[in-house]
């Protein structure tokens, strides 16, 4: 199956994961890993596109900085 054939499967994975997150069954780090995002910022952009917003604190910011450093960004 080519890239176009993978889109429905990816969309189903994303939809399911977002619903689990909304229901409190997944934490942000779990959701990030499940969907393969390298940073919380990438996850936040994904969630924002779907109208899902999360709260951030200083610990989240520090983790974001560590993630960016780890990725060399």
C-alpha positions as CSV (number, residue, x, y, z in Angstrom):
1,X,0.0,0.0,0.0
2,X,1.4,3.4,-0.9
3,X,1.3,6.7,1.0
4,X,-2.3,7.4,0.0
5,X,-3.4,4.0,1.2
6,X,-1.8,4.7,4.6
7,X,-3.8,7.9,5.2
8,X,-7.0,6.3,6.3
9,X,-5.1,4.1,8.8
10,X,-3.1,7.0,10.1
11,X,-6.3,9.1,10.4
12,X,-8.0,6.3,12.3
13,X,-5.0,6.0,14.7
14,X,-5.0,9.8,15.3
15,X,-8.8,9.9,15.9
16,X,-8.7,7.0,18.3
17,X,-5.7,8.4,20.2
18,X,-7.2,11.9,20.5
19,X,-10.4,10.4,21.9
20,X,-8.4,8.4,24.4
21,X,-6.5,11.5,25.4
22,X,-9.8,13.5,25.8
23,X,-11.1,10.7,28.0
24,X,-8.1,10.9,30.2
25,X,-6.8,7.4,29.2
26,X,-3.6,8.8,27.7
27,X,-1.2,11.4,29.1
28,X,0.4,13.9,26.8
29,X,3.7,12.0,26.7
30,X,1.9,8.7,26.0
31,X,-0.1,10.4,23.2
32,X,3.1,12.0,21.8
33,X,4.9,8.6,21.7
34,X,1.8,6.8,20.2
35,X,1.6,9.3,17.4
36,X,5.4,9.5,16.9
37,X,5.9,13.2,17.6
38,X,9.4,14.2,18.7
39,X,8.4,17.1,20.8
40,X,5.5,18.4,22.9
41,X,5.4,21.4,20.6
42,X,4.6,19.1,17.6
43,X,1.9,17.4,19.7
44,X,0.4,20.7,20.7
45,X,0.2,21.8,17.1
46,X,-1.5,18.5,16.2
47,X,-4.0,18.9,19.1
48,X,-4.6,22.5,18.2
49,X,-5.6,21.5,14.7
50,X,-8.3,19.3,16.3
51,X,-9.5,21.9,18.8
52,X,-7.9,20.2,21.8
53,X,-6.0,22.5,24.2
54,X,-3.8,21.6,27.2
55,X,-2.4,23.5,30.1
56,X,1.4,24.0,30.4
57,X,3.6,24.6,33.4
58,X,7.3,25.3,34.0
59,X,8.1,21.5,34.0
60,X,6.5,21.2,30.6
61,X,8.6,24.1,29.3
62,X,11.8,22.5,30.6
63,X,10.9,19.1,29.0
64,X,10.3,20.9,25.7
65,X,13.7,22.5,25.9
66,X,15.3,19.1,26.6
67,X,13.4,17.5,23.7
68,X,14.5,20.3,21.3
69,X,18.1,19.9,22.5
70,X,18.0,16.1,22.1
71,X,16.7,16.6,18.6
72,X,19.4,19.2,17.8
73,X,16.9,21.9,17.1
